[in-house]
Amino acid sequence: MNNNNHKPRTHLKLRNTLSVGMGLGLLACISTVVADDLARNYHIPAQSLDSGLLRLAADSGLEILFTADQVRGISSPALHGKMTP
């Protein structure tokens, strides 16, 4: 049996494994950079949940959909710090 047939396959598997690993590492780095770019400082005091959600939506630029019935009588804690939306 010729062992030369197995050697190229082993190198191919190793190359593919290294390529995938490097790609995943690069993706993780890019995700971190993008998340840092999206991070914002929030200073929202504790309040009723409807007011807190409206403030979070205004500060983050996100659309947050809810009905008054869903949040009636619920309080939200304060939100302070740098976070991603």
Phi and psi in radians as a Rosetta constraint file:
Dihedral C 1 N 2 CA 2 C 2 CIRCULARHARMONIC -1.672 0.35
Dihedral N 2 CA 2 C 2 N 3 CIRCULARHARMONIC 2.068 0.35
Dihedral C 2 N 3 CA 3 C 3 CIRCULARHARMONIC -1.321 0.35
Dihedral N 3 CA 3 C 3 N 4 CIRCULARHARMONIC -0.218 0.35
Dihedral C 3 N 4 CA 4 C 4 CIRCULARHARMONIC -1.150 0.35
Dihedral N 4 CA 4 C 4 N 5 CIRCULARHARMONIC -0.436 0.35
Dihedral C 4 N 5 CA 5 C 5 CIRCULARHARMONIC -1.194 0.35
Dihedral N 5 CA 5 C 5 N 6 CIRCULARHARMONIC -0.527 0.35
Dihedral C 5 N 6 CA 6 C 6 CIRCULARHARMONIC -1.433 0.35
Dihedral N 6 CA 6 C 6 N 7 CIRCULARHARMONIC -0.528 0.35
Dihedral C 6 N 7 CA 7 C 7 CIRCULARHARMONIC -1.080 0.35
Dihedral N 7 CA 7 C 7 N 8 CIRCULARHARMONIC -0.847 0.35
Dihedral C 7 N 8 CA 8 C 8 CIRCULARHARMONIC -1.069 0.35
Dihedral N 8 CA 8 C 8 N 9 CIRCULARHARMONIC -0.645 0.35
Dihedral C 8 N 9 CA 9 C 9 CIRCULARHARMONIC -1.139 0.35
Dihedral N 9 CA 9 C 9 N 10 CIRCULARHARMONIC -0.699 0.35
Dihedral C 9 N 10 CA 10 C 10 CIRCULARHARMONIC -1.102 0.35
Dihedral N 10 CA 10 C 10 N 11 CIRCULARHARMONIC -0.767 0.35
Dihedral C 10 N 11 CA 11 C 11 CIRCULARHARMONIC -1.137 0.35
Dihedral N 11 CA 11 C 11 N 12 CIRCULARHARMONIC -0.658 0.35
Dihedral C 11 N 12 CA 12 C 12 CIRCULARHARMONIC -1.121 0.35
Dihedral N 12 CA 12 C 12 N 13 CIRCULARHARMONIC -0.765 0.35
Dihedral C 12 N 13 CA 13 C 13 CIRCULARHARMONIC -1.102 0.35
Dihedral N 13 CA 13 C 13 N 14 CIRCULARHARMONIC -0.755 0.35
Dihedral C 13 N 14 CA 14 C 14 CIRCULARHARMONIC -1.105 0.35
Dihedral N 14 CA 14 C 14 N 15 CIRCULARHARMONIC -0.771 0.35
Dihedral C 14 N 15 CA 15 C 15 CIRCULARHARMONIC -1.084 0.35
Dihedral N 15 CA 15 C 15 N 16 CIRCULARHARMONIC -0.766 0.35
Dihedral C 15 N 16 CA 16 C 16 CIRCULARHARMONIC -1.130 0.35
Dihedral N 16 CA 16 C 16 N 17 CIRCULARHARMONIC -0.723 0.35
Dihedral C 16 N 17 CA 17 C 17 CIRCULARHARMONIC -1.103 0.35
Dihedral N 17 CA 17 C 17 N 18 CIRCULARHARMONIC -0.779 0.35
Dihedral C 17 N 18 CA 18 C 18 CIRCULARHARMONIC -1.122 0.35
Dihedral N 18 CA 18 C 18 N 19 CIRCULARHARMONIC -0.682 0.35
Dihedral C 18 N 19 CA 19 C 19 CIRCULARHARMONIC -1.105 0.35
Dihedral N 19 CA 19 C 19 N 20 CIRCULARHARMONIC -0.770 0.35
Dihedral C 19 N 20 CA 20 C 20 CIRCULARHARMONIC -1.128 0.35
Dihedral N 20 CA 20 C 20 N 21 CIRCULARHARMONIC -0.773 0.35
Dihedral C 20 N 21 CA 21 C 21 CIRCULARHARMONIC -1.062 0.35
Dihedral N 21 CA 21 C 21 N 22 CIRCULARHARMONIC -0.768 0.35
Dihedral C 21 N 22 CA 22 C 22 CIRCULARHARMONIC -1.168 0.35
Dihedral N 22 CA 22 C 22 N 23 CIRCULARHARMONIC -0.659 0.35
Dihedral C 22 N 23 CA 23 C 23 CIRCULARHARMONIC -1.116 0.35
Dihedral N 23 CA 23 C 23 N 24 CIRCULARHARMONIC -0.740 0.35
Dihedral C 23 N 24 CA 24 C 24 CIRCULARHARMONIC -1.154 0.35
Dihedral N 24 CA 24 C 24 N 25 CIRCULARHARMONIC -0.674 0.35
Dihedral C 24 N 25 CA 25 C 25 CIRCULARHARMONIC -1.099 0.35
Dihedral N 25 CA 25 C 25 N 26 CIRCULARHARMONIC -0.744 0.35
Dihedral C 25 N 26 CA 26 C 26 CIRCULARHARMONIC -1.120 0.35
Dihedral N 26 CA 26 C 26 N 27 CIRCULARHARMONIC -0.723 0.35
Dihedral C 26 N 27 CA 27 C 27 CIRCULARHARMONIC -1.069 0.35
Dihedral N 27 CA 27 C 27 N 28 CIRCULARHARMONIC -0.725 0.35
Dihedral C 27 N 28 CA 28 C 28 CIRCULARHARMONIC -1.097 0.35
Dihedral N 28 CA 28 C 28 N 29 CIRCULARHARMONIC -0.708 0.35
Dihedral C 28 N 29 CA 29 C 29 CIRCULARHARMONIC -1.137 0.35
Dihedral N 29 CA 29 C 29 N 30 CIRCULARHARMONIC -0.762 0.35
Dihedral C 29 N 30 CA 30 C 30 CIRCULARHARMONIC -1.118 0.35
Dihedral N 30 CA 30 C 30 N 31 CIRCULARHARMONIC -0.738 0.35
Dihedral C 30 N 31 CA 31 C 31 CIRCULARHARMONIC -1.058 0.35
Dihedral N 31 CA 31 C 31 N 32 CIRCULARHARMONIC -0.700 0.35
Dihedral C 31 N 32 CA 32 C 32 CIRCULARHARMONIC -1.138 0.35
Dihedral N 32 CA 32 C 32 N 33 CIRCULARHARMONIC -0.747 0.35
Dihedral C 32 N 33 CA 33 C 33 CIRCULARHARMONIC -1.113 0.35
Dihedral N 33 CA 33 C 33 N 34 CIRCULARHARMONIC -0.777 0.35
Dihedral C 33 N 34 CA 34 C 34 CIRCULARHARMONIC -1.113 0.35
Dihedral N 34 CA 34 C 34 N 35 CIRCULARHARMONIC -0.759 0.35
Dihedral C 34 N 35 CA 35 C 35 CIRCULARHARMONIC -1.089 0.35
Dihedral N 35 CA 35 C 35 N 36 CIRCULARHARMONIC -0.706 0.35
Dihedral C 35 N 36 CA 36 C 36 CIRCULARHARMONIC -1.106 0.35
Dihedral N 36 CA 36 C 36 N 37 CIRCULARHARMONIC -0.652 0.35
Dihedral C 36 N 37 CA 37 C 37 CIRCULARHARMONIC -1.171 0.35
Dihedral N 37 CA 37 C 37 N 38 CIRCULARHARMONIC -0.555 0.35
Dihedral C 37 N 38 CA 38 C 38 CIRCULARHARMONIC -1.497 0.35
Dihedral N 38 CA 38 C 38 N 39 CIRCULARHARMONIC -0.292 0.35
Dihedral C 38 N 39 CA 39 C 39 CIRCULARHARMONIC -1.108 0.35
Dihedral N 39 CA 39 C 39 N 40 CIRCULARHARMONIC 2.431 0.35
Dihedral C 39 N 40 CA 40 C 40 CIRCULARHARMONIC -2.344 0.35
Dihedral N 40 CA 40 C 40 N 41 CIRCULARHARMONIC 2.732 0.35
Dihedral C 40 N 41 CA 41 C 41 CIRCULARHARMONIC -1.526 0.35
Dihedral N 41 CA 41 C 41 N 42 CIRCULARHARMONIC 2.251 0.35
Dihedral C 41 N 42 CA 42 C 42 CIRCULARHARMONIC -2.048 0.35
Dihedral N 42 CA 42 C 42 N 43 CIRCULARHARMONIC 2.423 0.35
Dihedral C 42 N 43 CA 43 C 43 CIRCULARHARMONIC -2.426 0.35
Dihedral N 43 CA 43 C 43 N 44 CIRCULARHARMONIC 1.388 0.35
Dihedral C 43 N 44 CA 44 C 44 CIRCULARHARMONIC -1.984 0.35
Dihedral N 44 CA 44 C 44 N 45 CIRCULARHARMONIC 2.070 0.35
Dihedral C 44 N 45 CA 45 C 45 CIRCULARHARMONIC -1.250 0.35
Dihedral N 45 CA 45 C 45 N 46 CIRCULARHARMONIC 2.830 0.35
Dihedral C 45 N 46 CA 46 C 46 CIRCULARHARMONIC -1.074 0.35
Dihedral N 46 CA 46 C 46 N 47 CIRCULARHARMONIC 2.403 0.35
Dihedral C 46 N 47 CA 47 C 47 CIRCULARHARMONIC -2.923 0.35
Dihedral N 47 CA 47 C 47 N 48 CIRCULARHARMONIC -3.051 0.35
Dihedral C 47 N 48 CA 48 C 48 CIRCULARHARMONIC -1.105 0.35
Dihedral N 48 CA 48 C 48 N 49 CIRCULARHARMONIC 2.604 0.35
Dihedral C 48 N 49 CA 49 C 49 CIRCULARHARMONIC -1.090 0.35
Dihedral N 49 CA 49 C 49 N 50 CIRCULARHARMONIC -0.666 0.35
Dihedral C 49 N 50 CA 50 C 50 CIRCULARHARMONIC -1.098 0.35
Dihedral N 50 CA 50 C 50 N 51 CIRCULARHARMONIC -0.751 0.35
Dihedral C 50 N 51 CA 51 C 51 CIRCULARHARMONIC -1.156 0.35
Dihedral N 51 CA 51 C 51 N 52 CIRCULARHARMONIC -0.709 0.35
Dihedral C 51 N 52 CA 52 C 52 CIRCULARHARMONIC -1.114 0.35
Dihedral N 52 CA 52 C 52 N 53 CIRCULARHARMONIC -0.729 0.35
Dihedral C 52 N 53 CA 53 C 53 CIRCULARHARMONIC -1.176 0.35
Dihedral N 53 CA 53 C 53 N 54 CIRCULARHARMONIC -0.691 0.35
Dihedral C 53 N 54 CA 54 C 54 CIRCULARHARMONIC -1.114 0.35
Dihedral N 54 CA 54 C 54 N 55 CIRCULARHARMONIC -0.713 0.35
Dihedral C 54 N 55 CA 55 C 55 CIRCULARHARMONIC -1.155 0.35
Dihedral N 55 CA 55 C 55 N 56 CIRCULARHARMONIC -0.760 0.35
Dihedral C 55 N 56 CA 56 C 56 CIRCULARHARMONIC -1.073 0.35
Dihedral N 56 CA 56 C 56 N 57 CIRCULARHARMONIC -0.734 0.35
Dihedral C 56 N 57 CA 57 C 57 CIRCULARHARMONIC -1.081 0.35
Dihedral N 57 CA 57 C 57 N 58 CIRCULARHARMONIC -0.768 0.35
Dihedral C 57 N 58 CA 58 C 58 CIRCULARHARMONIC -1.149 0.35
Dihedral N 58 CA 58 C 58 N 59 CIRCULARHARMONIC -0.745 0.35
Dihedral C 58 N 59 CA 59 C 59 CIRCULARHARMONIC -1.270 0.35
Dihedral N 59 CA 59 C 59 N 60 CIRCULARHARMONIC -0.551 0.35
Dihedral C 59 N 60 CA 60 C 60 CIRCULARHARMONIC -1.663 0.35
Dihedral N 60 CA 60 C 60 N 61 CIRCULARHARMONIC -0.337 0.35
Dihedral C 60 N 61 CA 61 C 61 CIRCULARHARMONIC 1.407 0.35
Dihedral N 61 CA 61 C 61 N 62 CIRCULARHARMONIC 0.198 0.35
Dihedral C 61 N 62 CA 62 C 62 CIRCULARHARMONIC -1.640 0.35
Dihedral N 62 CA 62 C 62 N 63 CIRCULARHARMONIC 2.708 0.35
Dihedral C 62 N 63 CA 63 C 63 CIRCULARHARMONIC -1.643 0.35
Dihedral N 63 CA 63 C 63 N 64 CIRCULARHARMONIC 2.150 0.35
Dihedral C 63 N 64 CA 64 C 64 CIRCULARHARMONIC -2.065 0.35
Dihedral N 64 CA 64 C 64 N 65 CIRCULARHARMONIC 2.046 0.35
Dihedral C 64 N 65 CA 65 C 65 CIRCULARHARMONIC -1.760 0.35
Dihedral N 65 CA 65 C 65 N 66 CIRCULARHARMONIC 2.276 0.35
Dihedral C 65 N 66 CA 66 C 66 CIRCULARHARMONIC -2.804 0.35
Dihedral N 66 CA 66 C 66 N 67 CIRCULARHARMONIC 2.812 0.35
Dihedral C 66 N 67 CA 67 C 67 CIRCULARHARMONIC -1.866 0.35
Dihedral N 67 CA 67 C 67 N 68 CIRCULARHARMONIC 2.748 0.35
Dihedral C 67 N 68 CA 68 C 68 CIRCULARHARMONIC -1.030 0.35
Dihedral N 68 CA 68 C 68 N 69 CIRCULARHARMONIC -0.644 0.35
Dihedral C 68 N 69 CA 69 C 69 CIRCULARHARMONIC -1.103 0.35
Dihedral N 69 CA 69 C 69 N 70 CIRCULARHARMONIC -0.579 0.35
Dihedral C 69 N 70 CA 70 C 70 CIRCULARHARMONIC -1.208 0.35
Dihedral N 70 CA 70 C 70 N 71 CIRCULARHARMONIC -0.496 0.35
Dihedral C 70 N 71 CA 71 C 71 CIRCULARHARMONIC -2.026 0.35
Dihedral N 71 CA 71 C 71 N 72 CIRCULARHARMONIC -0.017 0.35
Dihedral C 71 N 72 CA 72 C 72 CIRCULARHARMONIC -1.022 0.35
Dihedral N 72 CA 72 C 72 N 73 CIRCULARHARMONIC 2.256 0.35
Dihedral C 72 N 73 CA 73 C 73 CIRCULARHARMONIC 1.371 0.35
Dihedral N 73 CA 73 C 73 N 74 CIRCULARHARMONIC 0.128 0.35
Dihedral C 73 N 74 CA 74 C 74 CIRCULARHARMONIC -1.884 0.35
Dihedral N 74 CA 74 C 74 N 75 CIRCULARHARMONIC 2.366 0.35
Dihedral C 74 N 75 CA 75 C 75 CIRCULARHARMONIC -1.782 0.35
Dihedral N 75 CA 75 C 75 N 76 CIRCULARHARMONIC 2.624 0.35
Dihedral C 75 N 76 CA 76 C 76 CIRCULARHARMONIC -1.931 0.35
Dihedral N 76 CA 76 C 76 N 77 CIRCULARHARMONIC 2.527 0.35
Dihedral C 76 N 77 CA 77 C 77 CIRCULARHARMONIC -1.297 0.35
Dihedral N 77 CA 77 C 77 N 78 CIRCULARHARMONIC 2.932 0.35
Dihedral C 77 N 78 CA 78 C 78 CIRCULARHARMONIC -1.177 0.35
Dihedral N 78 CA 78 C 78 N 79 CIRCULARHARMONIC 2.649 0.35
Dihedral C 78 N 79 CA 79 C 79 CIRCULARHARMONIC -2.242 0.35
Dihedral N 79 CA 79 C 79 N 80 CIRCULARHARMONIC 1.969 0.35
Dihedral C 79 N 80 CA 80 C 80 CIRCULARHARMONIC -2.365 0.35
Dihedral N 80 CA 80 C 80 N 81 CIRCULARHARMONIC 2.305 0.35
Dihedral C 80 N 81 CA 81 C 81 CIRCULARHARMONIC 2.324 0.35
Dihedral N 81 CA 81 C 81 N 82 CIRCULARHARMONIC 3.069 0.35
Dihedral C 81 N 82 CA 82 C 82 CIRCULARHARMONIC -1.578 0.35
Dihedral N 82 CA 82 C 82 N 83 CIRCULARHARMONIC 2.099 0.35
Dihedral C 82 N 83 CA 83 C 83 CIRCULARHARMONIC -2.505 0.35
Dihedral N 83 CA 83 C 83 N 84 CIRCULARHARMONIC 2.773 0.35
Dihedral C 83 N 84 CA 84 C 84 CIRCULARHARMONIC -1.623 0.35
Dihedral N 84 CA 84 C 84 N 85 CIRCULARHARMONIC 2.542 0.35
